Structures are given as C-alpha cells and as structure tokens.
Amino acid sequence: MSDESTAVPVTATVPVAVSPASEPAMGREHELRALHEMLRIRQFEEKCAELYSAGKIRGFLHLYIGEEAVAVGALQALGREDAVVATYREHGHALARGIPMGRLMAEMYGKQEGCSRGRGGSMHVFDAETRFYGGNAIVGGGLPIAVGLALADKMQQRPRVTACFFGDGAVAEGEFHESLNLAALWKLPVLFLCENNLYAMGTRLERAQSQTDLAAKARSYLMPGEAVDGMDVRQVEAATRRAADGVRRGGGPAFLELRTYRFRAHSMFDAELYREKSEVEAWKERDPIGVLTRRLKESGVATDAALAAIAQSVSDEIDGAVRFAENGTFERVEDLAKDVYTPSEPRSRSQELR
Ligand SMILES: Cc1ncc(C[n+]2csc(CCOP(=O)(O)OP(=O)(O)O)c2C)c(N)n1
C-alpha cells in the first residue's frame, strides 16, 4: 500500500482543553515558583540552542520549548523520595527535578563536572542524588526501566512512586504494551506520563495510531487513565497529584495523557516539513508561560516588579551555569574506556580446564 493511500490529512487543528476548565489557584508563592521553573527551562534551552550553533554543545539536541508545563506541573506534585524516568527531551525534567543548572550545562558541554560526568550529554542526563534515572535515546526505553524500579519498590515495600515520562511515539512500541500490562497485572507503583505533542519526529499521531485517545489504551489494561491539558501547569499538577496519591496508596499504576505541543523542531536537524507554520502559531497562543503570566497579572498575584525579579534571577542563573560549564574540564582521552569495560580478570581454574 502506498504512503499516499494511507495518509491522513494533516489539519491545523488545536485540540481544546480536555480536563475541567481550570483547577483552583494554588497560592501565590506556589504559582510564582511554577512560573519561575518554566522560565528557567525555557531560557536554559534557548541558551543551549545558541551554544549549539556556536559549536559549544555537540551531538543531538532536542528542545522541550512549549512543553514546560508538563515537567513542572508533574514534578511539583511528586516528592524527593519518588523516582523519575524521562526521554532524550529531558532537560526540563532534570531542572524541575532539582539538578543544579550548572551541572546540567556542564553535562551539555560534555565536561566532567556534569551530572553524568560528561558521559551522557543532552540525551542521557542521569543523577542518582535526585533519583533521576535518565535520559534515554531509545523511544520507549524508559518504560521497562520504570516498571523495574517500581517492582523493586513493591518487593521492598517502599511507599514511593516512579514517574515515567515518554512521548506519544512510544505508544507504538511493544515495550509500551508490555510495561503497562505487567505494571497493571502486578499492581506496581508507576505513574505513566505520556507527553502527547502530536508528533513523533515528522509522523503525526493519527498516521501511526488507530486509537488516538491514548488514555483509552491505558484503561484497556485496567488502570485509571485521564487526558489533561498539558499547556496549563495548574491542571497538570492537580491531575498528577490525584493520580500519584492513588499509586502511592497501593492502587497500582495510573496513566495521564498530557496534551501538549513542541514549538521548536524535533531536533536541531529538522526542516519541519510535516506541519504548517500556522499550526505552530496557533499553539503558541496557548504558551504555558504566557498563559500563567497573564493569569497571575490579571488576578493581581504578580506585579511587573515581581515578574522582572524572576526574569533577572533566571538570567543570572544561566550566566552562572555557562561560566561553570566553560570553566569545566574535558575527560582525558586515555580515560575514555574507563567504566565502559570491566578490567580483565585472570582466567579462573575452571575456565582453563574447559
Ligand atoms: C526504538 C527507537 N525507534 C526509533 C527511534 C528514532 N526516533 C528518535 S525520536 C523519535 C520520535 C519519538 O517521538 P515521541 O515519542 O512522540 O517523542 P517526542 O520526540 O515527540 O518528544 C524516533 C522515532 C529511536 N530513537 N528509538
């Protein structure tokens, strides 16, 4: 069958909000913190794009710009004891989780001072201290890891949650179905957080999926599944809190489909021929940072002076992170195989006899 005959027309639709109108306000400090976190992510990544063009950051770079409300809202609802598993589009999650920006920027540079000692780079950010289990280049690769972490917690009777972020593209992978099935069957404490930004590289969701209601797929495995407006940080946080509470109480896994959109290309090597500029512009009207800023200003929660102070603090933090990364050190070439292969052991007597 030719691609032409199977093609679903790509329309410039903007899905409407899917969960109840809006959640109640969460308090001034809390909302300002959410805004601050989203701005940190946005500006960190804008700086990364600049540094990439300047050749300071190498390899692949996948930006999260536009999707910040998902990582910030979800991670505000989780505790330090919980674990986080993410994808290669994970700078936002790493920052929201509390990995210091300087250590993240050093990782982007491939410097030893990075949170993964410069071995991971943009796609493999890892930090044991904050229970941040990566960063994974394999689409769907984090799902079985999350299930394994949750299985360990269940076996050790530790009442904590493993949150697993993945894209809509992962839903097409066998690992998605294997992971949801086992998590539901064994009632594991995993919170599946699907970031549905409508595209897997250049493939729009309805070109790859017969069922585009992704929460319905989770419900078919007999776990609660809900679709949430992923452009509204307040709704993301409230939905995550509800779902995580159920998981923590031993109710087994839960699934949220967070409907969002990436404003930038898939990676730095993407001509974006698969979507109309007008579609991107329409989604930008719902920019999570713009939406929250407007709401805070209209309700009198944030003054221009408070917003300017946040902007200044983010800009200072980014300058400091770049300085830290610039002053960092590259690993010596002679050490590159260190920790990759185990040192050779003398052959045992039984091996010699074989
Ligand atoms: C198993 C596997 N297949 C294919 C790829 C190539 N690939 C990299 S990103 C990507 C799209 C994934 O899209 P999605 O899961 O929706 O995440 P998004 O990039 O939209 O955040 C693909 C197919 C891969 N990295 N791993």
Ligand as a Chemical Component Dictionary entry (heavy atoms), coordinates in Angstrom:
data_LIG
# 
_chem_comp.id                   LIG 
_chem_comp.type                 NON-POLYMER 
_chem_comp.pdbx_formal_charge   1 
_chem_comp.three_letter_code    LIG 
# 
loop_
_chem_comp_atom.comp_id 
_chem_comp_atom.atom_id 
_chem_comp_atom.alt_atom_id 
_chem_comp_atom.type_symbol 
_chem_comp_atom.charge 
_chem_comp_atom.model_Cartn_x 
_chem_comp_atom.model_Cartn_y 
_chem_comp_atom.model_Cartn_z 
_chem_comp_atom.pdbx_ordinal 
LIG C1  C1  C 0 13.297 2.371  19.324 1  
LIG C2  C2  C 0 13.544 3.641  18.545 2  
LIG N1  N1  N 0 12.973 3.777  17.332 3  
LIG C3  C3  C 0 13.169 4.902  16.606 4  
LIG C4  C4  C 0 13.958 5.915  17.106 5  
LIG C5  C5  C 0 14.152 7.183  16.301 6  
LIG N2  N2  N 1 13.388 8.285  16.922 7  
LIG C6  C6  C 0 14.012 9.171  17.691 8  
LIG S1  S1  S 0 12.948 10.279 18.316 9  
LIG C7  C7  C 0 11.630 9.566  17.590 10 
LIG C8  C8  C 0 10.241 10.130 17.768 11 
LIG C9  C9  C 0 9.686  9.883  19.119 12 
LIG O1  O1  O 0 8.551  10.680 19.324 13 
LIG P1  P1  P 0 7.821  10.809 20.688 14 
LIG O2  O2  O 0 7.952  9.530  21.442 15 
LIG O3  O3  O 0 6.442  11.278 20.425 16 
LIG O4  O4  O 0 8.649  11.896 21.497 17 
LIG P2  P2  P 0 8.915  13.423 21.139 18 
LIG O5  O5  O 0 10.180 13.443 20.319 19 
LIG O6  O6  O 0 7.743  13.944 20.406 20 
LIG O7  O7  O 0 9.119  14.076 22.454 21 
LIG C10 C10 C 0 12.034 8.480  16.835 22 
LIG C11 C11 C 0 11.129 7.633  16.047 23 
LIG C12 C12 C 0 14.556 5.723  18.365 24 
LIG N3  N3  N 0 15.334 6.660  18.925 25 
LIG N4  N4  N 0 14.316 4.594  19.090 26 
# 
loop_
_chem_comp_bond.comp_id 
_chem_comp_bond.atom_id_1 
_chem_comp_bond.atom_id_2 
_chem_comp_bond.value_order 
_chem_comp_bond.pdbx_ordinal 
LIG C1  C2  SING 1  
LIG C2  N1  SING 2  
LIG C2  N4  DOUB 3  
LIG N1  C3  DOUB 4  
LIG C3  C4  SING 5  
LIG C4  C5  SING 6  
LIG C4  C12 DOUB 7  
LIG C5  N2  SING 8  
LIG N2  C6  DOUB 9  
LIG N2  C10 SING 10 
LIG C6  S1  SING 11 
LIG S1  C7  SING 12 
LIG C7  C8  SING 13 
LIG C7  C10 DOUB 14 
LIG C8  C9  SING 15 
LIG C9  O1  SING 16 
LIG O1  P1  SING 17 
LIG P1  O2  DOUB 18 
LIG P1  O3  SING 19 
LIG P1  O4  SING 20 
LIG O4  P2  SING 21 
LIG P2  O5  DOUB 22 
LIG P2  O6  SING 23 
LIG P2  O7  SING 24 
LIG C10 C11 SING 25 
LIG C12 N3  SING 26 
LIG C12 N4  SING 27 
# 
